[in-house]
Amino acid sequence: MKIHLKIENRNGKAKSYCSSKLRRIYSILQGAKFNKAHLRVNYGHIFNEGEYFNSADLKKALSAFTEKPLVDYLKNEG
């Protein structure tokens, strides 16, 4: 599982992050202030993605996209 996060800050500058470690992504989000963020979780052959405009929605989506039953199911499908 690979997590891609692109954060556009209030100045209009964008910063991209890519990690397979969920904890790293959550630590980046801890202090991030942004106008828009694009999240993509790649499971190998399938992915989930979306754009978010506040931290709460982004964290909910990240949690939903990385639920253990979902990740386990997609690993067994591939």
C-alpha positions as CSV (number, residue, x, y, z in Angstrom):
1,M,0.0,0.0,0.0
2,K,1.4,3.4,-1.0
3,I,-0.1,6.7,0.2
4,H,0.3,9.8,-2.0
5,L,-0.6,13.2,-0.5
6,K,-0.4,16.5,-2.2
7,I,-1.1,19.6,-0.1
8,E,-1.7,23.1,-1.5
9,N,-1.0,25.6,1.2
10,R,-2.6,29.0,1.5
11,N,0.1,30.7,-0.6
12,G,-0.8,28.5,-3.5
13,K,2.4,26.4,-3.3
14,A,2.0,22.6,-3.4
15,K,4.0,20.0,-1.6
16,S,3.8,16.3,-2.3
17,Y,4.5,13.4,0.0
18,C,4.6,9.6,-0.7
19,S,4.9,6.9,1.9
20,S,3.8,3.4,2.8
21,K,3.8,4.4,6.5
22,L,0.5,5.6,7.7
23,R,2.0,7.2,10.8
24,R,4.2,9.4,8.7
25,I,1.2,10.8,6.8
26,Y,-0.7,11.5,10.0
27,S,2.3,13.3,11.4
28,I,2.4,15.5,8.3
29,L,-1.3,16.3,8.7
30,Q,-0.9,17.2,12.3
31,G,0.4,20.7,11.7
32,A,-0.6,21.2,8.1
33,K,-2.8,24.2,7.1
34,F,-4.1,23.9,3.6
35,N,-6.6,25.1,1.1
36,K,-6.8,21.9,-0.8
37,A,-5.4,18.4,-0.5
38,H,-5.4,15.4,-2.8
39,L,-5.1,12.0,-1.3
40,R,-4.5,8.8,-3.2
41,V,-4.1,5.4,-1.6
42,N,-2.7,2.8,-4.0
43,Y,-3.2,-0.9,-3.2
44,G,-1.3,-2.2,-6.2
45,H,-3.9,-2.7,-8.9
46,I,-6.7,-0.6,-7.3
47,F,-6.7,2.8,-5.7
48,N,-8.9,5.2,-3.8
49,E,-8.5,9.0,-4.2
50,G,-10.2,12.3,-3.4
51,E,-9.8,16.0,-2.9
52,Y,-10.4,17.5,0.5
53,F,-10.7,21.1,1.7
54,N,-10.4,20.6,5.5
55,S,-8.4,18.5,7.8
56,A,-11.2,16.6,9.4
57,D,-12.6,15.2,6.1
58,L,-9.1,14.3,4.9
59,K,-8.4,12.3,8.1
60,K,-11.7,10.5,7.9
61,A,-11.0,9.5,4.3
62,L,-7.4,8.4,5.2
63,S,-8.9,6.3,8.0
64,A,-11.5,4.8,5.7
65,F,-9.0,4.1,2.8
66,T,-6.6,2.3,5.2
67,E,-9.0,0.2,7.2
68,K,-7.5,-3.2,7.9
69,P,-10.3,-5.3,6.5
70,L,-10.3,-3.3,3.3
71,V,-6.5,-3.6,2.9
72,D,-6.5,-7.3,3.7
73,Y,-9.3,-7.9,1.2
74,L,-7.5,-6.1,-1.6
75,K,-4.2,-7.9,-0.8
76,N,-6.0,-11.2,-1.2
77,E,-7.7,-10.1,-4.5
78,G,-4.4,-9.2,-6.1
